[in-house]
Amino acid sequence: MLDRLDTIRSGPADPTRPHIVGIGGTTRLGSTSEAALRLTLSIAAGLGASTELISGPLLDLPPYDPASDHRSPSALRLVQALRRADGIVVSTPSYHGGMSGVIKNAIDYAEDMRSDGRPYFDGRAIGVIVTAHGAQALGTTLSGVRSIVHALRGWPTPYAACLNAQTRPFENGRPTGVDVEEQLATVAEQVVRFACAQMAFAAERQEVAAAAV
């Protein structure tokens, strides 16, 4: 799987395969949470999914303002990506025991999807990755992220990856241990599997509806 790190694909989603959107990291390139997200998307791509990464400068978004219709180009791209997503991976550093403000602000833009046919994260599997400088904050942050996903009608995957940055899980963007890769592979596999199941279910419903006409 390590040789797939540079195979992340973006661009128009192929309707025949699931499209997985990753949101995470920090506005600083090369963070642990970004490295974890990149590897997870790479594994998802190896499983046949198309992928899209929202990280680094793309997270430098204006504070979400529900009272304004104006959206920056980066905010419009984010919302468009979420609308196309069959599955989502959220990778956040833990700041003071909770999700980082940058990632929370990005997720707040899902409010623009409230009137969609698939509102918010409805019907989508959401994989969660949490990184922290020390183990204490991992559990509280994970619990908080999952609560937010539930509020947005998403399905948090049963497994989540929690990485202690003190153990240096990545070096030059690559995992330093098999356990790190195995955690992220499990997240990727569960998101892709659920997305494929949802796509198959939707296609079956369309066939039944068409046959009833």
GUBAKOL-639011 format. One line per field, with one value per residue: residue number from 0; residue in three letters; x negated, y, z of N, C-alpha, C in turn. Coordinates in steps of 0.02 Angstrom, whole numbers, plus 50000, padded with zeros to 5 digits. Atoms other than C-alpha are relative to their C-alpha. Layout:
nr = NUM  ...
rest = ALA  ...
nc1 = X  ...
nc2 = Y  ...
nc3 = Z  ...
cac1 = X  ...
cac2 = Y  ...
cac3 = Z  ...
cc1 = X  ...
cc2 = Y  ...
cc3 = Z  ...
***
This chain:
nr = 0  1  2  3  4  5  6  7  8  9  10  11  12  13  14  15  16  17  18  19  20  21  22  23  24  25  26  27  28  29  30  31  32  33  34  35  36  37  38  39  40  41  42  43  44  45  46  47  48  49  50  51  52  53  54  55  56  57  58  59  60  61  62  63  64  65  66  67  68  69  70  71  72  73  74  75  76  77  78  79  80  81  82  83  84  85  86  87  88  89  90  91  92  93  94  95  96  97  98  99  100  101  102  103  104  105  106  107  108  109  110  111  112  113  114  115  116  117  118  119  120  121  122  123  124  125  126  127  128  129  130  131  132  133  134  135  136  137  138  139  140  141  142  143  144  145  146  147  148  149  150  151  152  153  154  155  156  157  158  159  160  161  162  163  164  165  166  167  168  169  170  171  172  173  174  175  176  177  178  179  180  181  182  183  184  185  186  187  188  189  190  191  192  193  194  195  196  197  198  199  200  201  202  203  204  205  206  207  208  209  210  211  212
rest = MET  LEU  ASP  ARG  LEU  ASP  THR  ILE  ARG  SER  GLY  PRO  ALA  ASP  PRO  THR  ARG  PRO  HIS  ILE  VAL  GLY  ILE  GLY  GLY  THR  THR  ARG  LEU  GLY  SER  THR  SER  GLU  ALA  ALA  LEU  ARG  LEU  THR  LEU  SER  ILE  ALA  ALA  GLY  LEU  GLY  ALA  SER  THR  GLU  LEU  ILE  SER  GLY  PRO  LEU  LEU  ASP  LEU  PRO  PRO  TYR  ASP  PRO  ALA  SER  ASP  HIS  ARG  SER  PRO  SER  ALA  LEU  ARG  LEU  VAL  GLN  ALA  LEU  ARG  ARG  ALA  ASP  GLY  ILE  VAL  VAL  SER  THR  PRO  SER  TYR  HIS  GLY  GLY  MET  SER  GLY  VAL  ILE  LYS  ASN  ALA  ILE  ASP  TYR  ALA  GLU  ASP  MET  ARG  SER  ASP  GLY  ARG  PRO  TYR  PHE  ASP  GLY  ARG  ALA  ILE  GLY  VAL  ILE  VAL  THR  ALA  HIS  GLY  ALA  GLN  ALA  LEU  GLY  THR  THR  LEU  SER  GLY  VAL  ARG  SER  ILE  VAL  HIS  ALA  LEU  ARG  GLY  TRP  PRO  THR  PRO  TYR  ALA  ALA  CYS  LEU  ASN  ALA  GLN  THR  ARG  PRO  PHE  GLU  ASN  GLY  ARG  PRO  THR  GLY  VAL  ASP  VAL  GLU  GLU  GLN  LEU  ALA  THR  VAL  ALA  GLU  GLN  VAL  VAL  ARG  PHE  ALA  CYS  ALA  GLN  MET  ALA  PHE  ALA  ALA  GLU  ARG  GLN  GLU  VAL  ALA  ALA  ALA  ALA  VAL
nc1 = 49959  50041  50016  49941  49993  49996  49950  49937  49970  49947  49966  49930  49987  49975  49939  50002  50040  49987  50043  50016  50029  50036  50008  50041  50065  49999  50019  50071  50010  50043  49984  49986  49931  49997  50034  49954  49945  50026  50009  49933  49971  50038  49976  49933  50009  50020  49940  49957  49963  50031  50010  50010  50032  49992  50048  50047  49970  49928  49964  50003  49933  49969  49955  49934  49950  49936  49960  50025  50000  50065  50046  50065  50012  50017  49940  49958  50029  49988  49930  49989  50031  49958  49939  50017  50031  49965  50027  50043  50048  50018  50062  50010  50042  49965  50022  49971  49951  49945  50015  50030  49953  50003  49960  49930  49974  49988  49940  49943  49975  49949  49934  49976  49969  49942  49940  50015  49966  50037  50023  50058  50038  49951  50014  50071  50045  50051  50057  50029  50069  50019  50070  50011  50068  49985  49942  49943  49947  49976  49932  49951  49992  49963  49929  49971  49992  49945  49937  49986  49979  49931  49957  49995  49966  50048  50012  50070  50018  50011  50070  50032  50072  50025  50072  50037  50055  50062  50034  50022  49970  50020  50064  49999  49935  49988  49991  50060  49985  49946  49938  49973  49970  49942  49944  49973  49971  49934  49955  49988  49960  49931  49967  49989  49951  49934  49981  49980  49935  49949  49991  49963  49932  49968  49989  49945  49938  49983  49974  49933  49957  49991  49958  49932  49968
nc2 = 49940  49940  49973  49966  49934  49947  50017  49967  49974  49950  49987  50022  50066  50052  50025  50072  50017  49952  49941  49989  49934  49995  49933  50006  49968  49931  49955  50012  50061  50051  50018  50071  50015  50000  50061  50055  49995  50017  50072  50030  49991  50041  50069  50001  50002  50067  50042  49985  49937  49937  49964  49928  49977  49931  49994  49945  49934  50005  49995  49930  49977  49950  50030  50013  49950  50021  49942  49973  50047  49996  50054  49996  50056  50061  50024  50029  50064  50047  50022  50041  50065  50036  50021  50056  50055  50060  50012  49944  50013  49940  50011  49939  49999  49984  49938  49991  50051  50001  49989  49934  49950  49998  50056  49988  49948  50032  50042  49955  49983  50049  49968  49979  50058  50018  50009  50046  50064  50036  49945  50010  50060  50054  50059  50007  50024  49951  50026  49950  50006  49950  50000  49957  50005  50033  50044  49981  49964  50037  50025  49946  49970  50048  49999  49938  50003  50045  49966  49952  50039  50021  49942  49986  50057  50046  50064  50011  50070  50031  49993  49935  50002  49951  50001  49959  49968  50007  50061  49987  50050  49988  49969  49981  50016  50072  50028  50030  50065  50037  49987  49937  50015  50044  49960  49958  50045  50021  49943  49995  50057  49995  49946  50021  50055  49972  49959  50046  50029  49949  49990  50058  49994  49946  50024  50049  49962  49969  50053  50018  49944  49998  50057  49988  49949
nc3 = 50000  49995  50066  50027  49969  50049  50050  49985  50060  49992  50063  50003  49972  50044  49969  49990  49941  49947  49996  49930  49988  49937  49971  49941  49995  49977  50055  50012  50038  49972  49931  49989  50020  50073  50024  49988  50048  50067  50005  50000  50067  50046  49992  50029  50072  50017  49995  50057  49992  50018  49937  50003  49938  49978  49946  50010  50014  50015  49937  49978  50019  49955  49951  50030  49982  50029  50018  50063  50057  50034  49985  50033  50046  49963  49967  50052  50019  49946  49999  50060  49988  49953  50035  50045  49962  49978  49933  49977  49946  49963  49962  49962  49940  49938  49967  49933  49987  50048  50070  50014  50025  50073  50026  49981  50044  50065  49995  49993  50067  50019  49991  50066  50031  49959  50042  50055  49999  49948  49958  49956  50016  50000  50042  50014  49947  49981  49964  49955  49979  49951  49979  49942  49971  49936  50007  49958  50036  50058  49990  49995  50066  50041  49980  50024  50072  50015  49982  50054  50058  49988  50007  50071  50029  50030  49968  49983  50007  49935  49980  50010  49988  49951  50007  49953  50037  49962  50023  50068  50044  50069  50014  50071  50029  50003  49932  49971  49972  50032  49964  50026  50065  49990  49975  50054  50050  49976  50012  50072  50023  49977  50036  50069  50001  49987  50058  50054  49982  50008  50072  50026  49976  50038  50068  49996  49990  50063  50044  49977  50016  50072  50019  49977  50041
cac1 = 50000  49855  49819  49994  49959  49947  50099  50231  50352  50466  50579  50753  50825  50855  51036  50986  50870  50883  50813  50727  50690  50558  50561  50420  50250  50210  50175  49993  49940  49867  49954  49978  50166  50140  50016  50142  50280  50173  50130  50312  50369  50229  50288  50468  50407  50323  50492  50569  50636  50606  50544  50534  50426  50473  50322  50186  50228  50400  50446  50409  50594  50689  50783  50949  51086  51263  51328  51229  51249  51073  50951  50766  50701  50628  50793  50889  50767  50786  50976  50974  50855  50967  51119  51030  50964  51022  50912  50809  50653  50624  50447  50425  50288  50345  50334  50365  50467  50577  50585  50480  50571  50513  50592  50750  50768  50751  50885  50998  51013  51118  51259  51268  51330  51479  51608  51523  51606  51470  51457  51296  51205  51363  51332  51143  51013  50893  50723  50638  50453  50390  50211  50149  49982  50015  50147  50260  50356  50384  50542  50628  50595  50656  50817  50845  50817  50936  51070  51054  51067  51225  51298  51265  51357  51198  51144  50979  50889  50873  50684  50588  50400  50319  50137  50022  49906  49779  49738  49697  49820  49756  49587  49575  49760  49745  49802  49666  49758  49873  50000  50022  50056  50174  50279  50297  50329  50474  50550  50531  50604  50756  50795  50776  50875  51020  51019  51026  51171  51266  51236  51299  51453  51491  51472  51590  51720  51710  51736  51887  51959  51931  52013  52165  52197
cac2 = 50000  50118  50135  50207  50368  50469  50396  50511  50555  50705  50777  50728  50582  50421  50369  50186  50197  50283  50458  50486  50662  50690  50845  50868  50923  51104  51258  51208  51080  50916  50898  50725  50734  50778  50635  50516  50580  50567  50386  50344  50418  50328  50162  50206  50240  50071  49996  50074  50239  50410  50532  50717  50804  50963  51011  51142  51311  51246  51247  51433  51476  51628  51591  51512  51645  51578  51755  51785  51704  51755  51610  51614  51505  51383  51373  51341  51203  51124  51120  51055  50916  50868  50861  50740  50631  50453  50443  50566  50552  50684  50695  50820  50864  50874  51050  51061  50902  50936  50955  51097  51258  51250  51078  51124  51281  51177  51056  51202  51237  51079  51192  51254  51078  51084  51093  50967  50804  50723  50853  50872  50703  50599  50422  50440  50344  50457  50391  50480  50505  50595  50644  50718  50756  50631  50500  50591  50697  50561  50488  50652  50720  50562  50565  50747  50718  50571  50675  50808  50676  50608  50784  50799  50634  50544  50367  50363  50203  50077  50094  50257  50289  50375  50421  50485  50611  50587  50417  50497  50395  50473  50518  50612  50579  50390  50283  50225  50070  49935  49975  50152  50088  49954  50080  50194  50047  49992  50167  50173  49999  50032  50198  50125  49967  50067  50189  50045  49967  50131  50154  49978  50008  50173  50090  49949  50074  50165  50001  49959  50133  50125  49954  50019  50157
cac3 = 50000  50031  49845  49821  49916  49757  49669  49742  49603  49585  49453  49394  49491  49396  49427  49421  49572  49740  49761  49929  49991  50124  50235  50356  50409  50447  50342  50361  50231  50292  50460  50537  50510  50327  50302  50379  50266  50109  50147  50183  50018  49929  50000  49951  49774  49772  49816  49661  49727  49653  49785  49820  49950  50044  50148  50171  50093  50040  50225  50239  50231  50296  50456  50406  50405  50384  50364  50204  50033  49979  49970  49929  49785  49912  50005  49843  49797  49968  49962  49783  49836  49982  49869  49752  49893  49918  50073  50176  50282  50416  50486  50626  50748  50928  50997  51184  51184  51034  50846  50775  50733  50552  50524  50620  50513  50354  50413  50459  50272  50259  50319  50139  50097  50215  50073  49958  49908  50014  50153  50252  50260  50242  50178  50181  50279  50373  50420  50564  50598  50752  50789  50952  51035  51174  51202  51326  51199  51069  51145  51187  51013  50928  51029  50982  50797  50795  50883  50747  50610  50690  50698  50511  50480  50429  50474  50569  50523  50664  50663  50683  50679  50828  50806  50943  50860  51000  50926  50758  50653  50491  50422  50257  50231  50250  50398  50516  50573  50507  50642  50574  50398  50462  50558  50407  50290  50400  50393  50203  50178  50285  50200  50025  50067  50139  49992  49868  49963  49963  49776  49741  49848  49759  49589  49642  49701  49533  49440  49547  49521  49333  49323  49416  49289
cc1 = 49957  49985  50059  50007  50010  50054  50067  50027  50052  50032  50070  50009  50027  50062  50000  49957  50009  49949  49991  49965  49966  49993  49956  49932  50006  49984  49926  49992  49955  50014  50013  50070  50009  49967  50045  50057  49977  49992  50068  50033  49963  50023  50070  49996  49979  50058  50051  50039  49963  49998  49988  49976  50013  49954  49956  50034  50074  50042  50000  50064  50023  50043  50070  50051  50067  50043  49980  50001  49933  49956  49936  49992  49984  50061  50047  49973  50013  50071  50015  49971  50044  50064  49987  49979  50048  49977  49951  49953  49981  49938  49983  49946  50044  49970  50038  50060  50058  49976  49970  50052  50002  50044  50073  50030  50015  50064  50062  50030  50050  50070  50028  50036  50066  50062  49988  50044  49968  49972  49939  49960  50045  49980  49927  49963  49946  49946  49967  49929  49985  49926  49993  49928  50007  50066  50063  50058  50031  50073  50052  50012  50039  50074  50034  50012  50059  50068  50020  50024  50072  50048  50011  50029  49954  49993  49926  49983  49985  49928  49975  49925  49981  49924  49968  49939  49934  49960  49974  50027  49981  49931  49996  50064  50017  50005  49937  50014  50059  50066  50034  50037  50062  50060  50032  50031  50070  50051  50019  50046  50072  50038  50017  50053  50071  50025  50022  50068  50056  50014  50041  50074  50038  50016  50059  50067  50022  50029  50071  50050  50015  50046  50073  50036  50039
cc2 = 50063  50031  50034  50071  50055  49988  50033  50034  50053  50011  49973  49930  49953  49970  49926  49980  50054  50057  50018  50067  50000  50073  49993  50032  50069  50044  49994  49933  49951  49981  49924  49982  50002  49938  49939  50000  49981  49924  49965  50006  49959  49927  49994  49998  49931  49950  50016  50065  50057  50042  50073  50024  50073  50009  50061  50066  49998  50002  50072  50035  50057  49965  49992  50050  49981  50058  50030  49946  50000  49942  50010  49942  49935  49971  49967  49932  49948  49974  49957  49930  49958  49975  49939  49938  49943  49980  50056  49974  50066  49983  50065  49992  50016  50063  50007  49953  49997  50010  50070  50047  50002  49945  50010  50053  49971  49959  50043  50019  49948  50027  50025  49943  49981  49986  49953  49938  49953  50054  49980  49938  49939  49943  49989  49971  50052  49965  50056  49982  50056  49993  50048  49990  49973  49964  50027  50029  49960  49979  50055  50031  49954  50001  50063  50000  49955  50031  50049  49964  49976  50058  50018  49940  49951  49936  49993  49925  49970  50010  50071  49993  50055  49994  50049  50029  49995  49940  50007  49948  50008  50031  50012  49978  49926  49971  49966  49931  49968  50016  50064  49986  49957  50038  50039  49957  49978  50056  50004  49945  50006  50056  49978  49945  50027  50042  49956  49969  50050  50013  49943  50003  50054  49978  49950  50036  50034  49949  49981  50055  50004  49943  50011  50051  49968
cc3 = 50000  49933  49968  50026  49950  49947  50013  49938  50018  49933  50001  50027  49947  50033  50013  50060  50052  50000  50074  50008  50068  50021  50061  49995  50031  49939  49985  49964  50039  50072  50005  49978  49925  49972  50009  49950  49930  49992  49997  49932  49948  50003  49969  49924  49976  50002  49946  50005  49965  50064  49987  50068  50012  50060  49986  49987  49985  50064  50027  49977  50046  50052  49970  50027  49969  49978  49933  49946  49964  50023  49960  49951  50036  50034  49949  49979  50054  49999  49939  50010  50047  49967  49956  50038  50012  50070  50016  50053  50031  50042  50036  50053  50060  50030  50065  50011  49952  49929  49990  49971  49924  49970  50017  49954  49931  50001  50008  49932  49974  50011  49935  49963  50034  49958  49942  50004  50049  50047  50043  49978  49995  49952  49984  50060  50012  50040  50040  50018  50049  50016  50059  50024  50071  49994  50034  49959  49944  50009  50002  49931  49954  50017  49974  49925  49981  50017  49946  49938  50008  49990  49927  49961  49964  50041  50016  49992  50068  50026  49985  50016  50048  50003  50049  49965  50037  49978  49929  49951  49927  49997  49925  49966  49999  50071  50024  50029  49965  50034  49976  49934  50008  50025  49942  49945  50021  49990  49926  49976  50022  49964  49929  49997  50011  49941  49942  50014  49990  49926  49970  50021  49961  49929  49998  50008  49934  49952  50019  49981  49925  49977  50019  49958  49943
***
